[in-house]
């Protein structure tokens, strides 16, 4: 049985738009919560629901450190990180969640 996984993720509302960085131990559930606007939050207020980037970690400490580090980055660095692996800012959620 595999160990628990932790994720740092970036959501956006559109290409080059508003960004949100978060950390979770269940990426599919957490992004679904954002998409369904189940939680009163920044992402609900600004419709930031498109998963454009994520990283996986084996332990929560490193995931939290990475999240905090990314939040301090300059905006253009964050955009470059997203565009390196997802130049068209596609929503990555359907690829990880599978069919509805």
C-alpha positions in Angstrom: 0.0 0.0 0.0 1.4 3.4 -1.0 2.0 6.2 1.4 -0.1 9.3 1.6 0.4 12.0 -1.1 0.3 15.8 -0.7 -0.1 18.4 -3.4 0.7 22.0 -4.0 -1.6 23.4 -6.7 -2.3 26.6 -8.6 -5.7 27.6 -9.7 -6.5 30.4 -12.2 -9.6 32.0 -13.5 -8.2 32.6 -17.0 -4.9 32.8 -18.9 -2.8 35.3 -17.1 -5.6 36.0 -14.6 -6.0 35.7 -10.9 -4.0 33.0 -9.2 -4.5 30.9 -6.1 -1.9 28.6 -4.5 -3.0 25.9 -2.1 -1.9 22.7 -0.5 -4.0 19.5 0.1 -3.7 15.8 0.7 -6.6 15.1 -1.7 -6.2 17.1 -4.9 -9.3 15.8 -6.7 -11.6 16.5 -3.7 -10.1 19.9 -3.0 -10.3 21.2 -6.6 -13.8 19.8 -6.8 -14.7 21.9 -3.7 -13.3 25.0 -5.4 -15.2 24.3 -8.7 -18.5 23.7 -6.8 -17.8 26.8 -4.7 -18.6 24.8 -1.5 -16.4 27.0 0.6 -16.7 30.7 1.2 -13.3 31.8 0.0 -11.1 33.9 -2.3 -11.5 31.3 -5.1 -15.3 31.5 -4.9 -15.3 35.3 -4.9 -13.1 35.5 -8.0 -14.2 32.3 -9.8 -10.6 30.9 -9.6 -11.4 27.2 -10.3 -9.2 26.1 -13.2 -6.4 23.8 -12.1 -3.3 24.9 -14.1 -0.4 23.5 -12.1 0.3 21.0 -9.4 3.2 19.2 -7.7 3.1 16.0 -5.6 5.0 15.3 -2.4 5.4 12.4 -0.1 5.3 14.3 3.2 3.2 17.3 4.4 6.2 19.3 5.6 7.8 19.6 2.2 4.4 20.4 0.5 3.7 23.2 3.0 7.3 24.6 2.6 6.8 24.6 -1.2 3.4 26.3 -0.9 4.8 29.1 1.3 7.8 29.5 -1.1 5.6 29.8 -4.2 3.3 32.3 -2.5 6.3 34.6 -2.0 7.4 34.3 -5.6 7.0 37.2 -8.0 3.9 36.9 -10.2 5.9 36.5 -13.4 7.9 33.6 -11.9 4.5 31.9 -11.1 3.3 32.5 -14.6 6.6 31.0 -16.0 6.2 28.0 -13.8 2.7 27.4 -15.1 3.6 27.9 -18.7 6.6 25.6 -18.6 4.3 22.6 -18.2 1.0 24.0 -19.3 1.6 26.8 -21.9 -2.1 27.0 -22.9 -3.3 27.1 -19.3 -5.5 24.1 -19.8 -7.6 22.9 -16.9 -5.7 19.8 -15.7 -8.6 18.6 -13.4 -10.4 16.4 -16.0 -7.1 14.6 -16.6 -6.7 13.6 -13.0 -10.3 13.2 -11.9 -11.4 11.0 -14.8 -14.9 11.0 -16.3 -17.7 12.5 -14.2 
